[in-house]
Amino acid sequence: MKGFIGLTDPDWYSYLCAQPRVDEVNFWQPHGNRSFRALNQGEPFFFKLRAPYKAIAGFGFFERFESLPAWLAWECFDEMNGAQDFDSMIDRIVRLRGENGKSVRSGDFKIGCIMISAPIFFEQDEWVEPPADWAPSGIQQGKRYELDSGEGRRVFQDCMQQAQTGSRYWNVETEQPLVADGTSRYGSPIPVRPRLGQGLFSLGVREAYRGACAVTAEHSGPVLDAAHIKPYRLGGEHKIENGLLLRSDIHRLYDRGYVTVTPDHIFRVGDSLRDEFHNGHSYYGLNGSKINLPAAEIQEPSRELLDWHAQFVFKG
């Protein structure tokens, strides 16, 4: 297994380190013209702070890379972009890109998004020494290391030691320890499957439905939402099978029970919409239509979850 050590903005780290139970982060690059191919899904990504700190301040597991419009990166990951609001993120990007203007302030440009699951951030007294062979000039932006030998192994061991002390929050689908039996302590890592957070869920649902509303086939990205069939606050998971890509107005009606999707994938509009608001003509024309489904059957909405929504949320 390999790992990657990426040069990290201290402000990005400081903001996220102060947040409770961070289950994903977007390690963004100010320019979206260079892809990231250094890691396979599930391999560790380490956060090395820029000068003057020059220390490794945490790590997580690489999930995927995409070049996304800045507005979409914010919409999906929100504060997990390492900023308190969209304007703050744009201010940081503007500083790093060295450009400004209307298109920049609106986020209508692409940034590189290295999406990391199950991150852990160390407090300052827990920071890990960077590799001895890291370039002292500050030019080096990142480097891949083998984790079973040399400085890569040492960094991985030190980070694992810090991660397994105290009450850390590991958002991974495994009941096994993160080291294989029979190896030295904090030795060769076993595969883990970090659970998706909200941002990765949103992108996954958009991708599964090919960027089109499941009900109307609307393709305008800014008005599309990744809707949970069973809300996260009620125990629904950030899984593609628990999602529908919906136009924002339909999403609101869905969450409030005025519309539903049956287990056989038929869109239904309840009488309650007409009864309460004496309107809804544009929605009743869609009543009884079959929704568009993902190409992959494994990503289709769960019939069990659709039935749950129809029984417990839909007003009829």
CORKAHU-V126776 format. One record per backbone hydrogen bond with DSSP energy under -1.0 kcal/mol. CO is the residue of the C=O (numbers start at 1). NH is the residue of the N-H. E is the energy in kcal/mol with one decimal. If there is no record, write none. Layout:
co->CO nh->NH e->E
co->CO nh->NH e->E
//
This chain:
co->1 nh->147 e->-2.1
co->3 nh->145 e->-3.0
co->4 nh->46 e->-3.6
co->5 nh->143 e->-1.9
co->6 nh->48 e->-2.7
co->8 nh->50 e->-2.1
co->9 nh->13 e->-2.1
co->10 nh->14 e->-2.9
co->11 nh->15 e->-2.2
co->12 nh->16 e->-1.9
co->13 nh->17 e->-2.9
co->14 nh->18 e->-1.1
co->16 nh->19 e->-1.3
co->23 nh->118 e->-2.1
co->25 nh->116 e->-2.7
co->26 nh->28 e->-1.4
co->27 nh->114 e->-1.6
co->29 nh->112 e->-1.5
co->40 nh->43 e->-2.0
co->43 nh->62 e->-3.0
co->44 nh->4 e->-1.8
co->45 nh->60 e->-2.0
co->46 nh->6 e->-2.8
co->47 nh->57 e->-2.8
co->48 nh->8 e->-3.8
co->50 nh->53 e->-1.5
co->55 nh->49 e->-3.1
co->56 nh->128 e->-2.6
co->57 nh->122 e->-2.6
co->58 nh->47 e->-2.8
co->59 nh->120 e->-2.7
co->60 nh->45 e->-2.7
co->61 nh->117 e->-3.0
co->62 nh->42 e->-3.6
co->64 nh->115 e->-2.8
co->66 nh->113 e->-2.4
co->68 nh->111 e->-2.8
co->69 nh->73 e->-2.3
co->70 nh->74 e->-2.1
co->71 nh->75 e->-2.3
co->72 nh->76 e->-2.5
co->73 nh->77 e->-2.4
co->74 nh->78 e->-2.7
co->77 nh->80 e->-2.6
co->78 nh->81 e->-1.6
co->79 nh->82 e->-2.2
co->80 nh->26 e->-2.4
co->85 nh->89 e->-1.8
co->86 nh->90 e->-2.6
co->87 nh->91 e->-2.6
co->88 nh->92 e->-1.7
co->89 nh->93 e->-2.2
co->90 nh->94 e->-3.2
co->91 nh->95 e->-2.0
co->92 nh->96 e->-1.9
co->93 nh->97 e->-3.1
co->94 nh->98 e->-2.1
co->101 nh->105 e->-2.6
co->102 nh->106 e->-1.7
co->103 nh->108 e->-2.0
co->104 nh->107 e->-1.1
co->107 nh->71 e->-1.6
co->107 nh->109 e->-1.3
co->109 nh->70 e->-2.8
co->111 nh->68 e->-2.1
co->112 nh->29 e->-3.1
co->113 nh->66 e->-1.7
co->114 nh->27 e->-2.9
co->115 nh->63 e->-2.8
co->116 nh->25 e->-2.4
co->117 nh->61 e->-2.7
co->120 nh->59 e->-1.8
co->123 nh->126 e->-2.4
co->124 nh->127 e->-1.2
co->128 nh->56 e->-3.1
co->131 nh->134 e->-1.7
co->141 nh->7 e->-3.1
co->143 nh->5 e->-2.8
co->145 nh->3 e->-2.6
co->149 nh->153 e->-1.6
co->150 nh->154 e->-1.9
co->151 nh->155 e->-2.7
co->152 nh->156 e->-2.3
co->153 nh->157 e->-2.8
co->154 nh->158 e->-2.5
co->155 nh->159 e->-2.5
co->156 nh->160 e->-2.6
co->157 nh->161 e->-2.2
co->158 nh->162 e->-1.9
co->159 nh->163 e->-2.6
co->160 nh->164 e->-1.8
co->162 nh->165 e->-1.3
co->166 nh->168 e->-1.1
co->171 nh->195 e->-1.8
co->172 nh->174 e->-1.4
co->180 nh->183 e->-1.3
co->184 nh->187 e->-1.5
co->188 nh->180 e->-1.7
co->193 nh->173 e->-2.6
co->197 nh->201 e->-2.3
co->198 nh->202 e->-2.5
co->199 nh->203 e->-2.2
co->200 nh->204 e->-2.3
co->201 nh->205 e->-2.5
co->202 nh->206 e->-2.3
co->203 nh->207 e->-2.3
co->204 nh->208 e->-2.5
co->205 nh->209 e->-2.2
co->206 nh->211 e->-2.8
co->207 nh->210 e->-1.5
co->209 nh->212 e->-1.4
co->213 nh->217 e->-1.8
co->214 nh->292 e->-3.0
co->218 nh->213 e->-2.3
co->220 nh->223 e->-1.7
co->221 nh->224 e->-1.9
co->223 nh->248 e->-2.9
co->225 nh->246 e->-2.7
co->227 nh->244 e->-2.0
co->231 nh->234 e->-1.3
co->231 nh->236 e->-2.6
co->232 nh->235 e->-1.8
co->237 nh->239 e->-2.0
co->239 nh->242 e->-2.0
co->240 nh->243 e->-1.9
co->241 nh->302 e->-2.7
co->242 nh->229 e->-2.4
co->244 nh->227 e->-3.2
co->245 nh->214 e->-3.5
co->246 nh->225 e->-3.0
co->247 nh->251 e->-2.6
co->248 nh->252 e->-2.0
co->249 nh->253 e->-1.9
co->250 nh->254 e->-2.6
co->251 nh->255 e->-2.6
co->252 nh->256 e->-1.5
co->253 nh->258 e->-2.3
co->254 nh->257 e->-1.1
co->257 nh->315 e->-3.3
co->258 nh->270 e->-2.7
co->260 nh->268 e->-2.9
co->262 nh->265 e->-2.4
co->265 nh->291 e->-2.3
co->266 nh->262 e->-2.7
co->267 nh->288 e->-3.2
co->268 nh->260 e->-2.2
co->270 nh->273 e->-1.1
co->271 nh->275 e->-2.7
co->272 nh->276 e->-2.5
co->273 nh->277 e->-1.8
co->274 nh->278 e->-2.3
co->280 nh->283 e->-1.2
co->280 nh->284 e->-2.1
co->281 nh->285 e->-1.1
co->283 nh->286 e->-1.8
co->286 nh->289 e->-2.0
co->289 nh->267 e->-3.1
co->296 nh->299 e->-1.7
co->297 nh->300 e->-1.5
co->302 nh->306 e->-2.5
co->303 nh->307 e->-2.3
co->304 nh->308 e->-1.8
co->305 nh->309 e->-2.3
co->306 nh->310 e->-2.2
co->307 nh->311 e->-1.9
co->308 nh->312 e->-2.8
co->309 nh->313 e->-2.2
co->309 nh->314 e->-2.4
co->316 nh->271 e->-1.9
//
